[in-house]
Amino acid sequence: MRIDLDGRRALVTGSAQGIGLAIARTLAACGAAVVVNGRSEETAQRAAADVREHVPGCDVLGVAADLATDEGTAAVLDAAPHVDVLVNNLGIFSSADPLAIDDATWRRYFEVNVLAGVRLTRAYLPGMTERGWGRVQFVGSDSAVVIPAEMIHYGVTKTALLGVSRGFAKAAAGTGVTVNSVLAGPTHTGGVEAFARELVGDDLPWDEAQRVFMREHRPQSLLQRLIEPEEIAHTVAYLASPLASATTGAAVRVDGGYIDSIVP
Ligand SMILES: NC(=O)c1ccc[n+]([C@@H]2O[C@H](COP(=O)([O-])OP(=O)(O)OC[C@H]3O[C@@H](n4cnc5c(N)ncnc54)[C@H](OP(=O)(O)O)[C@@H]3O)[C@@H](O)[C@H]2O)c1
């Protein structure tokens, strides 16, 4: 099977680093024209340069926009009025004592992790259904199902995205547009590496340190190592492709077996 996204335009939100940047590189490598996004001009352009370096000759545009705001959303829609593939990757996380999470923090998490993707889906879905082809994806998390006690404000937004994704899939039924979520498990991003180092210390080489981190702090993982961002990106690229035409309304797991369930 060859994943061919030639002639398709993809937007990956929150893609200045981490999983989003890996997704942007992979989609570009499959032939898509890609729009990357970060909050500042510097991070957006750095991401665009990174994709160009990884995929020489690709069509990539960096857009600076805070997608938690109407203005930021308008800036992205202005820069990319039509996309064929929308990857709602943007998501923030932090750990906090559940009793200390105030209303402002709950609202912020809802705005960034849920509403930003809802707003863009609402804007792009009609064009996709009109053209008879499109792919919308939400990058979810194991935390949607296994709510972490120290991250309920994060986990709950990811649970919400499962409903959002399933609901938009129904809205697009029979149109040739698919809508899915991808449940990522613990992934080797800069933020997660720093967090693992905090818990395990700096003495061990990274490969060993991450195995200790997983064994002691993420024992549910069947993979017993962090997932590399590219491994998430491969599934996103497949779901973005014409090959995945019969998968819609689904939550597809790339979680290293973290969620203890025998059903998808
Ligand atoms: N890392 C994991 O282990 C893991 C596991 C499961 C699921 N996930 C999910 O995967 C997705 C990506 O996570 P990640 O760890 O790769 O993220 P990350 O490394 O923290 O990167 C976040 C990106 O989002 C951008 N960003 C933040 N706020 C923004 C806003 N309001 N508007 C536009 N861009 C914004 C940042 O750009 P600037 O630098 O310009 O601010 C940055 O590029 C998230 O949805 C996360 O919940 C991650």
The ligand as a MOL file (V3000), in Angstrom:
LIG
                    3D

  0  0  0     0  0            999 V3000
M  V30 BEGIN CTAB
M  V30 COUNTS 48 52 0 0 0
M  V30 BEGIN ATOM
M  V30 1 N 2.9640 14.0860 24.3910 0
M  V30 2 C 2.2350 13.0560 24.7510 0
M  V30 3 O 2.6940 12.1080 25.4300 0
M  V30 4 C 0.7840 12.9750 24.3280 0
M  V30 5 C 0.0730 11.8190 24.6570 0
M  V30 6 C -1.2530 11.7160 24.2450 0
M  V30 7 C -1.8370 12.7230 23.5020 0
M  V30 8 N -1.1240 13.8450 23.2210 0 CHG=1
M  V30 9 C -1.7940 14.8990 22.4490 0
M  V30 10 O -1.0490 15.1650 21.2750 0
M  V30 11 C -1.2080 16.5240 20.8950 0
M  V30 12 C 0.1530 17.1710 20.7150 0
M  V30 13 O 0.8540 17.0770 21.9480 0
M  V30 14 P 2.4190 17.4060 22.0520 0
M  V30 15 O 2.8870 16.8100 23.3350 0
M  V30 16 O 3.0970 17.0470 20.7870 0 CHG=-1
M  V30 17 O 2.3640 19.0010 22.2020 0
M  V30 18 P 3.5340 20.0340 22.5200 0
M  V30 19 O 4.8760 19.4170 22.2670 0
M  V30 20 O 3.2750 20.6190 23.8530 0
M  V30 21 O 3.2940 21.1310 21.3990 0
M  V30 22 C 2.2380 22.0000 21.5180 0
M  V30 23 C 2.1620 22.8090 20.2350 0
M  V30 24 O 0.9610 23.5300 20.2590 0
M  V30 25 C 1.2180 24.9040 19.9870 0
M  V30 26 N 0.2170 25.6740 20.7150 0
M  V30 27 C -0.0040 25.7220 22.0510 0
M  V30 28 N -1.0630 26.5000 22.3190 0
M  V30 29 C -1.5320 26.9370 21.1120 0
M  V30 30 C -2.6260 27.7410 20.7170 0
M  V30 31 N -3.4510 28.2840 21.6060 0
M  V30 32 N -2.8190 27.9690 19.3970 0
M  V30 33 C -1.9970 27.4200 18.4670 0
M  V30 34 N -0.9430 26.6350 18.7780 0
M  V30 35 C -0.7160 26.4100 20.0870 0
M  V30 36 C 2.6260 25.1510 20.4200 0
M  V30 37 O 3.1550 26.2050 19.6230 0
M  V30 38 P 3.9880 27.4080 20.2800 0
M  V30 39 O 5.3120 26.8130 20.6210 0
M  V30 40 O 4.0550 28.4190 19.2200 0
M  V30 41 O 3.2150 27.8380 21.4850 0
M  V30 42 C 3.2710 23.7980 20.0870 0
M  V30 43 O 3.6560 23.7560 18.7610 0
M  V30 44 C -2.0580 17.1580 21.9890 0
M  V30 45 O -3.4140 17.1860 21.5980 0
M  V30 46 C -1.8760 16.2300 23.1680 0
M  V30 47 O -2.9620 16.2670 24.0660 0
M  V30 48 C 0.1730 13.9960 23.6160 0
M  V30 END ATOM
M  V30 BEGIN BOND
M  V30 1 1 1 2
M  V30 2 2 2 3
M  V30 3 1 2 4
M  V30 4 1 4 5
M  V30 5 2 4 48
M  V30 6 2 5 6
M  V30 7 1 6 7
M  V30 8 2 7 8
M  V30 9 1 8 9
M  V30 10 1 8 48
M  V30 11 1 9 10
M  V30 12 1 9 46
M  V30 13 1 10 11
M  V30 14 1 11 12
M  V30 15 1 11 44
M  V30 16 1 12 13
M  V30 17 1 13 14
M  V30 18 2 14 15
M  V30 19 1 14 16
M  V30 20 1 14 17
M  V30 21 1 17 18
M  V30 22 2 18 19
M  V30 23 1 18 20
M  V30 24 1 18 21
M  V30 25 1 21 22
M  V30 26 1 22 23
M  V30 27 1 23 24
M  V30 28 1 23 42
M  V30 29 1 24 25
M  V30 30 1 25 26
M  V30 31 1 25 36
M  V30 32 1 26 27
M  V30 33 1 26 35
M  V30 34 2 27 28
M  V30 35 1 28 29
M  V30 36 1 29 30
M  V30 37 2 29 35
M  V30 38 1 30 31
M  V30 39 2 30 32
M  V30 40 1 32 33
M  V30 41 2 33 34
M  V30 42 1 34 35
M  V30 43 1 36 37
M  V30 44 1 36 42
M  V30 45 1 37 38
M  V30 46 2 38 39
M  V30 47 1 38 40
M  V30 48 1 38 41
M  V30 49 1 42 43
M  V30 50 1 44 45
M  V30 51 1 44 46
M  V30 52 1 46 47
M  V30 END BOND
M  V30 END CTAB
M  END
